[in-house]
């Protein structure tokens, strides 16, 4: 599992915690989709490199009964015998397989969804997730994430939603490792870093950086975009028209070099990437994954990194916040905001395990959507199998 992404980092850190507790752990994943040959760089996940299964990239409903049985049999053969089993799934797609496996093994099955922007796309999906929710077997990393997930199906009050949040401890730290790319950058007055893989807020972020550069056309600005990012030709052309803006794309790195944060004057990021940047001491503008607008400067005008928890959230834009940080130095010497730490870490999750075990009876028929693409995938998988689809 390569790059800076939340789910692999969370699993990597949790495997370490479980191993320290003497709990045997086995990981299965579909990370990379059709590109399962991606390098695994997270140390605690290396022992499970042979457990990457392309089938898990698709919901069980895409396969025939016999095909599903083969997938589950392969997993069970890898797991082996044990006195008891606990299954954790980190996405809805994996949760469908997890529920089927849990039923076979009479295991406890928890869904700890590490996604930031979650939606329900079918009535069958709603019924399954609502079943898990009522059994307190479904949690997300932010209370707004679970509210948005069920939007249009049921309302979840704030207090109830806040009890369905778990702390996804990523365990990622910036480290003292070489970063030779920094030696080849041109001199500049301002250094802006976008940290993390592509997300929908990128268009607003780039618009704001371009606007800032145009307002200060006499100053050289280095704009580093670090992560797995693919931008449209239109967006690229917009940046290329600004002569004082030097754009440098840097691939995701593990471990994360501390030097890139020491080099930067300000970072723009969201979720775990924003939290990591803030911990290094660099000024960090966090972005709302829902509105795609800035939440503020972390530790000064906001404590949020994914969604706004402020009912009176100010309307910020990227350019004005860059002005505040780089030109007006508005936060120099300002009192920092503190956020009450979540107590729902790994110990909380482990406390959810009990002998009350029930399973959704029709999980193999749950479809995550009914679009043409899914119909084609189902046809190809059922007729030709996973090898034909992967060609």
VEXLO-192473 format. One line per field, with one value per residue (C-alpha): residue number from 1; y, x, z. Coordinates in Angstrom, 1 decimal. Example, Ala and Ser with C-alpha at 12.3 -4.5 7.8 and 13.67 -1.06 7.14 Angstrom:
REM VEXLO-192473
n <- 1; 2
py <- -4.5; -1.1
px <- 12.3; 13.7
pz <- 7.8; 7.1
END
This chain:
REM VEXLO-192473
n <- 1; 2; 3; 4; 5; 6; 7; 8; 9; 10; 11; 12; 13; 14; 15; 16; 17; 18; 19; 20; 21; 22; 23; 24; 25; 26; 27; 28; 29; 30; 31; 32; 33; 34; 35; 36; 37; 38; 39; 40; 41; 42; 43; 44; 45; 46; 47; 48; 49; 50; 51; 52; 53; 54; 55; 56; 57; 58; 59; 60; 61; 62; 63; 64; 65; 66; 67; 68; 69; 70; 71; 72; 73; 74; 75; 76; 77; 78; 79; 80; 81; 82; 83; 84; 85; 86; 87; 88; 89; 90; 91; 92; 93; 94; 95; 96; 97; 98; 99; 100; 101; 102; 103; 104; 105; 106; 107; 108; 109; 110; 111; 112; 113; 114; 115; 116; 117; 118; 119; 120; 121; 122; 123; 124; 125; 126; 127; 128; 129; 130; 131; 132; 133; 134; 135; 136; 137; 138; 139; 140; 141; 142; 143; 144; 145; 146; 147; 148; 149; 150; 151; 152; 153; 154; 155; 156; 157; 158; 159; 160; 161; 162; 163; 164; 165; 166; 167; 168; 169; 170; 171; 172; 173; 174; 175; 176; 177; 178; 179; 180; 181; 182; 183; 184; 185; 186; 187; 188; 189; 190; 191; 192; 193; 194; 195; 196; 197; 198; 199; 200; 201; 202; 203; 204; 205; 206; 207; 208; 209; 210; 211; 212; 213; 214; 215; 216; 217; 218; 219; 220; 221; 222; 223; 224; 225; 226; 227; 228; 229; 230; 231; 232; 233; 234; 235; 236; 237; 238; 239; 240; 241; 242; 243; 244; 245; 246; 247; 248; 249; 250; 251; 252; 253; 254; 255; 256; 257; 258; 259; 260; 261; 262; 263; 264; 265; 266; 267; 268; 269; 270; 271; 272; 273; 274; 275; 276; 277; 278; 279; 280; 281; 282; 283; 284; 285; 286; 287; 288; 289; 290; 291; 292; 293; 294; 295; 296; 297; 298; 299; 300; 301; 302; 303; 304; 305; 306; 307; 308; 309; 310; 311; 312; 313; 314; 315; 316; 317; 318; 319; 320; 321; 322; 323; 324; 325; 326; 327; 328; 329; 330; 331; 332; 333; 334; 335; 336; 337; 338; 339; 340; 341; 342; 343; 344; 345; 346; 347; 348; 349; 350; 351; 352; 353; 354; 355; 356; 357; 358; 359; 360; 361; 362; 363; 364; 365; 366; 367; 368; 369; 370; 371; 372; 373; 374; 375; 376; 377; 378; 379; 380; 381; 382; 383; 384; 385; 386; 387; 388; 389; 390; 391
py <- 0.0; 3.1; 6.8; 8.9; 7.5; 7.2; 3.7; 1.8; 4.0; 3.3; -0.5; -0.4; 1.3; -0.9; -4.1; -2.9; -2.3; -5.7; -7.5; -5.8; -7.1; -10.6; -10.8; -12.7; -10.5; -11.2; -8.4; -8.8; -5.9; -4.8; -1.6; -0.3; -2.0; -3.3; -2.4; -4.9; -4.9; -1.6; -1.7; -2.2; 0.2; 0.0; -2.3; -3.9; -4.8; -6.5; -10.0; -9.8; -9.1; -12.4; -11.5; -8.9; -10.0; -8.2; -9.8; -7.6; -4.5; -5.5; -6.1; -9.8; -9.2; -9.0; -12.7; -16.0; -18.1; -20.4; -17.6; -16.0; -19.3; -19.6; -16.2; -16.9; -20.3; -18.8; -16.3; -19.0; -21.3; -18.4; -17.6; -21.1; -22.3; -20.1; -20.1; -16.9; -14.4; -10.7; -9.1; -5.4; -3.8; -0.3; 0.4; -0.5; -2.6; -4.6; -4.8; -6.8; -9.5; -9.1; -9.8; -12.9; -14.1; -13.3; -15.4; -18.4; -18.1; -16.9; -13.9; -10.4; -8.0; -4.2; -1.6; 1.1; 3.2; 5.5; 7.3; 11.0; 11.4; 8.6; 8.0; 5.3; 4.5; 1.9; 0.8; -2.5; -0.8; 1.4; -1.6; -3.3; -0.3; 0.7; -2.9; -2.5; 1.0; -0.1; -2.9; -0.4; -2.1; 0.9; 3.8; 6.6; 9.0; 12.1; 12.6; 14.5; 11.6; 9.3; 11.9; 12.5; 8.8; 8.3; 11.6; 11.0; 7.8; 8.7; 11.7; 11.1; 13.8; 15.3; 13.7; 10.3; 10.8; 11.9; 8.5; 6.7; 8.3; 6.4; 7.8; 6.6; 6.7; 6.9; 6.6; 8.5; 10.8; 13.1; 11.7; 12.9; 11.3; 12.8; 14.8; 15.7; 17.4; 20.4; 21.1; 21.8; 24.3; 27.9; 30.7; 32.1; 34.5; 32.2; 28.4; 26.8; 23.0; 21.0; 17.7; 14.6; 12.8; 14.4; 15.4; 17.6; 20.7; 20.9; 23.1; 25.7; 25.4; 26.0; 28.9; 30.5; 29.9; 31.4; 34.4; 34.9; 34.7; 37.2; 39.7; 39.5; 39.3; 40.9; 37.9; 34.4; 31.7; 28.0; 25.7; 22.1; 19.5; 16.4; 13.2; 11.0; 13.8; 14.0; 17.4; 18.3; 19.9; 23.0; 23.3; 22.9; 25.7; 28.0; 27.6; 27.9; 31.3; 32.7; 33.6; 34.1; 30.7; 27.7; 24.5; 21.3; 17.8; 15.5; 11.8; 10.5; 9.4; 7.0; 7.7; 11.3; 13.6; 16.3; 18.5; 19.3; 20.9; 22.7; 24.1; 25.2; 28.5; 27.1; 23.8; 23.1; 19.7; 17.8; 15.1; 13.1; 14.9; 18.2; 16.8; 15.5; 18.8; 20.8; 18.5; 19.6; 23.2; 24.6; 26.8; 24.6; 25.5; 22.6; 22.0; 20.9; 17.7; 18.6; 22.2; 22.1; 25.4; 26.2; 25.4; 27.9; 27.8; 24.8; 25.6; 29.3; 29.8; 26.1; 22.8; 20.9; 19.0; 17.2; 18.9; 22.0; 21.5; 25.2; 26.0; 29.6; 28.6; 31.7; 31.8; 31.6; 31.4; 30.1; 33.4; 35.4; 32.8; 32.8; 36.6; 36.3; 33.7; 34.9; 38.7; 39.9; 37.3; 37.4; 34.3; 35.1; 35.1; 34.3; 32.1; 28.5; 26.7; 23.3; 20.4; 17.8; 14.5; 11.6; 8.8; 6.3; 4.8; 1.1; 0.3; 1.6; -0.5; -3.6; -3.0; -3.4; -7.1; -9.3; -12.5; -10.7; -11.8; -11.4; -11.0; -9.3; -12.3; -11.0; -9.4; -11.2; -9.5; -5.9; -3.7; -0.5; 1.0; 0.1; 2.0; 0.7; 0.3; -2.0; -4.0; -4.5; -5.4; -8.0; -9.5; -9.8; -11.2; -13.8; -14.9; -14.6; -14.5; -12.1; -12.9; -11.9; -8.6; -7.8; -8.1
px <- 0.0; 1.7; 1.4; -0.3; -3.8; -6.0; -7.3; -4.0; -2.3; -5.1; -5.0; -1.2; -1.3; -4.1; -2.3; 0.7; -1.6; -3.3; 0.0; 1.2; -1.9; -1.0; -4.1; -3.5; -4.4; -4.8; -5.5; -7.2; -7.6; -8.3; -6.2; -5.4; -8.3; -7.1; -3.5; -2.8; 0.8; 1.3; 4.1; 3.2; 5.4; 3.7; 5.8; 3.0; 1.1; 4.0; 3.2; -0.2; 1.0; -0.5; -3.9; -4.7; -7.9; -9.3; -12.7; -13.0; -13.0; -16.5; -19.6; -20.6; -23.8; -21.5; -20.7; -22.5; -23.1; -20.3; -17.9; -18.7; -18.2; -14.7; -13.8; -15.0; -13.3; -10.0; -10.3; -11.3; -8.4; -6.0; -7.4; -7.4; -9.0; -9.5; -11.5; -13.2; -13.2; -13.7; -14.0; -13.5; -14.4; -13.3; -15.7; -19.3; -18.0; -15.8; -18.5; -20.7; -18.0; -17.3; -20.9; -21.0; -17.7; -18.9; -22.0; -19.9; -17.6; -20.2; -17.9; -18.5; -18.5; -17.8; -17.8; -15.3; -15.6; -12.6; -14.1; -14.7; -17.5; -20.1; -23.3; -26.0; -26.9; -29.6; -32.5; -30.8; -27.6; -29.7; -31.4; -28.1; -26.3; -29.4; -29.3; -25.7; -26.3; -29.1; -26.8; -24.0; -21.8; -21.3; -19.0; -17.4; -14.5; -16.7; -20.3; -21.2; -20.0; -22.6; -25.3; -24.5; -24.3; -27.9; -29.2; -32.4; -33.1; -33.2; -32.2; -29.5; -29.5; -26.1; -25.9; -26.6; -24.2; -21.4; -21.7; -21.1; -17.6; -14.4; -10.8; -9.0; -5.4; -3.3; 0.1; 1.8; 4.7; 6.9; 10.4; 14.0; 14.5; 16.1; 14.0; 16.4; 13.6; 13.8; 17.3; 16.2; 13.4; 13.9; 14.2; 10.9; 9.3; 6.4; 6.2; 2.8; 2.3; -0.8; -0.4; -2.5; -4.1; -6.6; -10.0; -12.8; -11.7; -8.6; -10.4; -11.1; -7.7; -5.9; -8.2; -7.3; -3.5; -3.7; -5.6; -3.0; -0.2; -1.9; -2.3; 1.4; 2.7; 6.0; 6.8; 7.9; 5.7; 6.5; 3.5; 4.3; 1.5; 2.5; 0.5; -1.3; -2.8; -4.1; -5.4; -7.4; -5.7; -7.9; -6.7; -3.1; -3.5; -4.9; -1.7; 0.6; -0.8; 0.6; 4.3; 5.3; 3.8; 6.1; 4.3; 6.1; 4.4; 5.9; 4.7; 3.4; 6.2; 6.5; 7.9; 6.7; 9.7; 9.7; 11.8; 8.8; 7.0; 10.1; 10.5; 6.8; 5.3; 1.8; 0.1; -3.4; -4.8; -7.7; -8.4; -5.4; -3.0; -4.1; -3.6; -0.1; 1.0; -0.3; 1.7; 4.9; 4.3; 3.6; 0.6; -2.1; -5.3; -7.8; -10.4; -14.0; -14.6; -18.3; -18.3; -14.8; -14.1; -11.6; -12.5; -9.8; -6.3; -5.9; -5.3; -6.2; -9.5; -10.6; -9.9; -11.7; -10.0; -12.8; -16.2; -17.1; -18.4; -19.2; -22.9; -21.8; -18.9; -17.3; -17.1; -13.4; -11.7; -8.2; -6.8; -7.9; -6.4; -3.1; -3.1; -3.7; -0.9; 1.7; 1.2; -0.5; 0.9; -2.4; -1.8; 1.8; 1.6; -2.1; -3.6; -4.0; -7.3; -7.4; -9.7; -10.8; -9.2; -11.5; -11.5; -12.8; -9.6; -8.7; -9.7; -13.2; -13.4; -12.3; -14.9; -17.7; -17.0; -19.5; -21.5; -24.6; -24.1; -26.7; -26.3; -28.2; -29.8; -29.7; -26.2; -25.1; -27.9; -27.1; -26.2; -24.3; -25.8; -27.8; -25.9; -24.9; -21.3; -22.2; -24.5; -21.6; -19.2; -21.7; -22.1; -18.4; -17.6; -20.3; -19.5; -15.7; -14.6; -12.2; -9.3; -11.2; -12.2; -8.6; -7.2
pz <- 0.0; -1.2; -0.6; 2.1; 2.5; 5.6; 5.5; 5.0; 7.7; 10.1; 9.5; 9.7; 13.1; 14.5; 13.5; 15.6; 18.6; 18.2; 17.9; 21.1; 22.8; 21.7; 19.3; 16.1; 13.2; 9.5; 6.9; 3.5; 1.1; -2.5; -2.3; -5.7; -7.4; -10.7; -9.8; -7.0; -7.9; -6.1; -3.6; 0.0; 2.0; 5.4; 7.6; 9.6; 6.4; 4.6; 6.0; 4.3; 0.8; -0.5; 0.9; -1.7; -3.6; -6.6; -5.9; -2.8; -5.0; -6.1; -4.0; -3.5; -5.6; -8.7; -8.4; -8.7; -5.6; -6.5; -7.1; -3.7; -2.0; -3.5; -2.3; 1.3; 1.3; 0.3; 3.2; 5.7; 4.6; 5.2; 8.6; 9.9; 13.2; 16.2; 19.4; 18.4; 15.5; 15.2; 11.8; 11.1; 7.8; 6.8; 3.9; 2.9; 0.0; 2.3; 5.0; 2.6; 2.4; 6.1; 7.0; 4.9; 6.4; 9.9; 9.4; 8.3; 11.3; 13.8; 14.3; 15.7; 12.7; 13.2; 10.4; 11.2; 8.1; 7.6; 4.6; 4.8; 2.3; 2.5; 0.7; 0.5; -3.1; -2.9; -0.6; 0.0; 1.2; 3.5; 5.1; 5.7; 7.2; 9.2; 10.7; 11.6; 13.0; 15.3; 16.6; 17.3; 14.8; 12.5; 13.2; 11.2; 11.8; 12.0; 13.1; 10.0; 7.9; 9.3; 9.1; 5.4; 4.8; 5.8; 4.3; 2.4; 4.3; 8.0; 10.2; 12.9; 15.6; 16.4; 19.9; 18.5; 15.6; 18.0; 19.8; 16.5; 16.0; 16.5; 16.6; 13.5; 14.8; 11.7; 13.4; 10.6; 11.5; 9.5; 9.7; 9.1; 5.7; 2.6; 0.1; -2.7; -4.8; -2.5; -3.7; -7.2; -6.6; -7.6; -5.0; -4.0; -1.5; -0.6; -0.5; -0.5; -0.1; -1.1; 0.9; 0.1; -2.8; -5.1; -3.7; -5.0; -3.1; -5.4; -7.9; -5.2; -3.7; -7.1; -7.9; -4.6; -5.1; -8.6; -7.3; -4.5; -7.1; -9.4; -6.5; -5.8; -9.3; -8.2; -5.9; -6.8; -5.4; -5.3; -5.2; -4.3; -4.9; -3.1; -3.4; -5.9; -8.0; -11.6; -12.7; -15.8; -18.7; -18.1; -14.5; -15.6; -18.2; -15.6; -13.5; -16.5; -17.3; -14.1; -14.7; -11.1; -10.0; -10.1; -9.8; -8.7; -8.6; -6.0; -5.7; -2.4; -0.1; 2.8; 5.2; 5.0; 4.9; 7.7; 5.4; 3.1; 6.0; 7.2; 3.7; 3.4; 4.7; 4.7; 3.9; 2.5; 3.3; 4.8; 7.3; 8.4; 6.1; 7.7; 11.2; 10.3; 8.8; 11.9; 14.2; 12.5; 13.5; 10.0; 9.4; 8.0; 6.1; 6.5; 3.8; 4.2; 2.2; 1.9; 0.9; -0.6; 1.1; 3.8; 7.4; 8.6; 9.9; 12.2; 15.8; 15.3; 13.5; 13.6; 15.2; 12.4; 9.6; 7.8; 8.4; 10.3; 13.8; 14.0; 13.3; 12.6; 10.4; 8.8; 5.0; 4.1; 0.8; 0.1; -1.2; 1.9; 4.2; 2.3; 2.7; 6.5; 6.9; 4.4; 4.1; 7.3; 9.6; 11.4; 13.6; 14.7; 18.5; 18.6; 21.2; 19.9; 20.1; 21.7; 20.8; 23.4; 22.4; 21.5; 23.9; 21.4; 20.2; 20.0; 23.6; 22.9; 19.7; 21.5; 24.2; 21.5; 21.1; 22.8; 22.2; 20.8; 17.2; 14.5; 10.7; 7.9; 6.0; 2.4; 2.4; -0.8; -2.8; -1.6; -4.6; -4.0; -7.1; -10.2; -12.9; -16.3; -15.2; -12.3; -14.6; -17.1; -14.3; -13.0; -16.4; -17.1; -13.6; -13.7; -17.2; -17.4; -13.8; -12.1; -14.4; -17.5; -15.9; -14.9; -18.4
END
